[in-house]
Amino acid sequence: MPAAKIAITVDAEMVKQMDRLVREGKYKSRSGVIQEALQEKLNAKKRKRLSDEASKLNPKEERKFADYFLAQEREEWDEY
């Protein structure tokens, strides 16, 4: 995926911490630190959204639908 440049402002202490990680060889650059941190945050948001949506489901209703459709599939399976 092509990269895009952006400008951000961060606390000076964060910059020191990022620079330390780069010096220690844990990242190639500040950009690498920021990219990983941002990706982790975006993934967490995605998981939270999925969790929030799943919490809206009614387990009894979902079980009823699953049992209904599985029963229909079983009827279509060949006997062994």
PyMOL commands that set and color helices and strands:
alter all, ss='L'
color gray80, all
select helices_A, chain A and resi 12-23+30-55+59-76
alter helices_A, ss='H'
color red, helices_A
deselect
rebuild
show_as cartoon
